[in-house]
Amino acid sequence: MTLIGPSLMCADMGVLKESVIRLDQAGVDFFHLDVMDGSFVPNFTLGPDMIKSIRPHTSKPFDVHLMIKSPENYLNLFVDAGADMISVHAEATEHLQRTLQSIRNLGIKAGVALNPSTPIQELQYVLDVTDYITVMTVNPGFAGQKFIPSMYKKIADIKEMIDREGYNVQIQVDGNIGYETIPGVLNNGADMLVCGSSSLFKPEISFEDAVANLRAFNQNYNKS
């Protein structure tokens, strides 16, 4: 089954708790929380205190995407805040294998995030300590960017690498994931969809309808 996770950086921060409750009840599979430090990416977003404040309002997994330099220094902070999964950028840590193993040692799932231009060879010797791979299909930092078409092939190449090496690693896609791009990412091997302003957070449709429409679209696509 394709997993759907709202990107909470796209939510209205003034009613974040209410949005989390409604999205949970609407049937999302996980929540994606982007953490940006203003250095690795040119923006600032959700911190551990905000994550901790919404943790009591859902039992769904919190997928914390650390777009920060030296993420290994902050793992405990985000686990304590309620993370069930943490992805770190291959470009942001000098010792990727050690960082991923540290995440797993904390009892949660470990993910590797790759910027659009980062080659997939970065994954080759860490698949054994990786639970999921976050393929950035836009350059990280801001919502509303255009999907980079060459990422379809990148997803397919990662899927082929995982299958060839025989690991059970999920592929997550993040960046302009909407009705125009979902068929292509699913066709090339994506398992987890991070959904933001392109599909879930739209003023003209309720969360309940948006999630139901996405679920139906994915199920119909998988049947075809």
C-alpha positions as CSV (number, residue, x, y, z in Angstrom):
1,M,0.0,0.0,0.0
2,T,1.2,3.5,-0.8
3,L,1.7,5.6,2.3
4,I,0.5,9.2,2.5
5,G,2.1,11.7,4.8
6,P,1.2,15.4,5.0
7,S,4.1,17.8,5.0
8,L,3.4,19.9,8.1
9,M,5.5,22.8,6.9
10,C,2.6,23.5,4.5
11,A,0.1,23.7,7.4
12,D,-1.4,26.8,8.9
13,M,0.8,27.1,12.1
14,G,-2.0,29.0,13.8
15,V,-4.2,25.9,13.9
16,L,-1.5,23.2,13.7
17,K,-2.9,21.1,16.5
18,E,-6.4,21.1,15.0
19,S,-4.9,20.3,11.5
20,V,-3.0,17.3,12.9
21,I,-6.1,15.9,14.6
22,R,-8.2,16.3,11.4
23,L,-5.5,14.8,9.2
24,D,-5.1,11.9,11.6
25,Q,-8.9,11.2,11.6
26,A,-8.9,11.6,7.8
27,G,-6.6,8.6,7.6
28,V,-3.1,9.7,6.8
29,D,-0.3,7.2,7.4
30,F,2.4,9.4,8.9
31,F,3.3,13.0,9.5
32,H,6.3,14.5,7.7
33,L,8.1,17.2,9.7
34,D,10.7,19.3,8.0
35,V,13.4,20.8,10.2
36,M,15.5,23.5,8.6
37,D,18.4,25.4,10.2
38,G,18.8,28.4,7.8
39,S,22.3,27.1,7.0
40,F,22.0,23.7,5.1
41,V,18.9,25.2,3.5
42,P,17.9,28.9,3.2
43,N,14.8,28.7,5.5
44,F,13.9,28.0,9.1
45,T,11.0,25.6,10.1
46,L,9.7,23.3,12.7
47,G,11.8,22.8,15.9
48,P,11.7,20.1,18.6
49,D,9.4,22.1,20.9
50,M,6.8,22.4,18.2
51,I,7.1,18.7,17.4
52,K,6.7,17.9,21.1
53,S,3.6,20.1,21.4
54,I,1.7,18.2,18.7
55,R,2.9,14.7,19.6
56,P,0.1,14.0,22.1
57,H,-2.6,14.6,19.4
58,T,-1.9,11.6,17.2
59,S,-0.4,8.1,17.4
60,K,0.7,8.1,13.8
61,P,4.4,8.0,13.1
62,F,6.4,11.3,13.1
63,D,8.8,11.3,10.2
64,V,11.4,14.0,11.0
65,H,13.4,15.2,8.0
66,L,16.5,16.9,9.3
67,M,17.6,19.5,6.7
68,I,20.4,20.7,9.0
69,K,24.2,20.5,9.2
70,S,25.7,17.9,11.5
71,P,22.4,16.2,12.3
72,E,24.2,13.6,14.4
73,N,24.5,16.2,17.2
74,Y,20.7,16.6,17.5
75,L,19.3,13.0,17.3
76,N,18.4,12.6,20.9
77,L,16.7,16.0,20.9
78,F,14.2,14.9,18.2
79,V,13.7,11.4,19.5
80,D,12.8,13.0,22.9
81,A,10.4,15.3,21.0
82,G,8.6,12.3,19.6
83,A,10.2,11.2,16.3
84,D,9.5,7.7,15.1
85,M,11.7,8.0,12.0
86,I,14.5,10.4,11.2
87,S,16.0,11.1,7.8
88,V,19.4,12.9,7.5
89,H,20.9,14.3,4.3
90,A,23.9,12.5,3.0
91,E,25.3,15.9,2.1
92,A,25.0,17.2,5.7
93,T,27.0,14.6,7.7
94,E,30.6,13.5,7.4
95,H,29.9,10.1,8.8
96,L,26.7,8.9,7.2
97,Q,27.0,5.2,8.2
98,R,27.7,6.1,11.9
99,T,24.8,8.6,11.9
100,L,22.3,6.1,10.5
101,Q,23.4,3.4,13.0
102,S,23.0,5.9,15.8
103,I,19.4,6.6,14.8
104,R,18.7,2.9,14.8
105,N,20.4,2.5,18.1
106,L,17.8,5.0,19.5
107,G,15.1,2.5,18.5
108,I,13.6,4.3,15.5
109,K,13.8,4.1,11.7
110,A,16.7,5.6,9.9
111,G,16.4,7.4,6.6
112,V,18.8,8.9,4.0
113,A,17.7,12.0,2.1
114,L,19.3,12.9,-1.2
115,N,19.2,16.3,-2.9
116,P,18.3,16.3,-6.6
117,S,21.9,16.5,-7.8
118,T,23.3,14.0,-5.3
119,P,24.3,10.7,-6.9
120,I,22.7,7.5,-5.7
121,Q,26.2,6.0,-5.1
122,E,26.0,7.7,-1.7
123,L,23.6,4.9,-0.7
124,Q,25.7,2.0,-1.9
125,Y,27.4,1.1,1.4
126,V,24.7,2.2,3.9
127,L,21.7,0.3,2.7
128,D,22.2,-2.3,5.5
129,V,21.5,0.5,8.1
130,T,18.8,2.3,6.2
131,D,15.1,1.8,6.5
132,Y,13.9,4.4,3.9
133,I,15.3,6.8,1.4
134,T,13.9,10.3,0.9
135,V,14.3,11.4,-2.7
136,M,14.1,15.2,-2.9
137,T,12.2,15.8,-6.2
138,V,12.7,19.6,-5.7
139,N,15.6,21.5,-4.2
140,P,15.0,21.6,-0.4
141,G,14.0,24.7,1.4
142,F,10.6,26.0,0.2
143,A,7.2,24.6,-0.7
144,G,5.6,25.1,-4.1
145,Q,8.5,24.4,-6.3
146,K,8.3,22.5,-9.6
147,F,9.0,18.8,-9.8
148,I,12.4,18.0,-11.4
149,P,11.6,15.5,-14.2
150,S,15.0,13.7,-14.0
151,M,14.0,12.5,-10.5
152,Y,11.7,9.8,-12.1
153,K,14.8,8.0,-13.4
154,K,16.6,8.6,-10.1
155,I,13.8,6.8,-8.2
156,A,13.9,3.9,-10.7
157,D,17.7,3.7,-10.3
158,I,17.4,3.6,-6.5
159,K,14.7,0.9,-6.7
160,E,16.9,-1.2,-9.0
161,M,19.8,-0.8,-6.5
162,I,17.7,-1.9,-3.5
163,D,16.3,-4.9,-5.4
164,R,19.7,-5.9,-6.7
165,E,21.3,-5.7,-3.2
166,G,18.3,-7.5,-1.6
167,Y,17.4,-5.0,1.1
168,N,14.0,-4.1,2.4
169,V,14.2,-0.3,2.1
170,Q,11.3,2.0,1.3
171,I,11.5,4.9,-1.1
172,Q,9.9,8.2,0.0
173,V,9.4,11.1,-2.4
174,D,9.3,14.7,-1.3
175,G,8.6,17.8,-3.4
176,N,5.6,18.7,-5.6
177,I,3.9,15.4,-5.1
178,G,0.4,15.8,-6.7
179,Y,-1.9,14.2,-9.2
180,E,0.4,15.0,-12.1
181,T,3.5,13.5,-10.6
182,I,2.1,10.6,-8.4
183,P,1.7,8.1,-11.3
184,G,5.3,8.6,-12.4
185,V,6.8,8.3,-8.9
186,L,4.7,5.2,-8.1
187,N,5.5,3.6,-11.5
188,N,9.3,4.0,-10.8
189,G,9.2,2.5,-7.3
190,A,8.1,5.1,-4.7
191,D,6.3,3.7,-1.6
192,M,5.8,6.8,0.6
193,L,4.3,10.1,-0.6
194,V,5.1,13.4,1.2
195,C,2.1,15.5,0.3
196,G,2.0,19.3,0.6
197,S,0.5,22.2,-1.2
198,S,0.3,20.2,-4.5
199,S,-2.3,17.8,-3.1
200,L,-3.3,18.1,0.5
201,F,-3.1,21.7,1.7
202,K,-5.5,23.4,-0.7
203,P,-7.9,26.1,0.5
204,E,-10.7,25.0,-1.7
205,I,-10.9,21.4,-0.3
206,S,-11.2,20.0,3.2
207,F,-8.5,17.7,4.6
208,E,-11.0,14.9,4.8
209,D,-11.8,15.2,1.1
210,A,-8.2,15.7,0.1
211,V,-7.0,12.6,1.9
212,A,-10.0,10.5,0.5
213,N,-9.3,11.7,-3.0
214,L,-5.6,10.9,-2.8
215,R,-6.3,7.5,-1.3
216,A,-8.8,6.7,-4.1
217,F,-6.4,8.0,-6.8
218,N,-3.6,5.8,-5.5
219,Q,-5.7,2.7,-5.2
220,N,-7.1,3.1,-8.7
221,Y,-3.6,3.7,-10.1
222,N,-2.2,0.6,-8.3
223,K,-5.1,-1.5,-9.8
224,S,-4.4,-0.3,-13.3
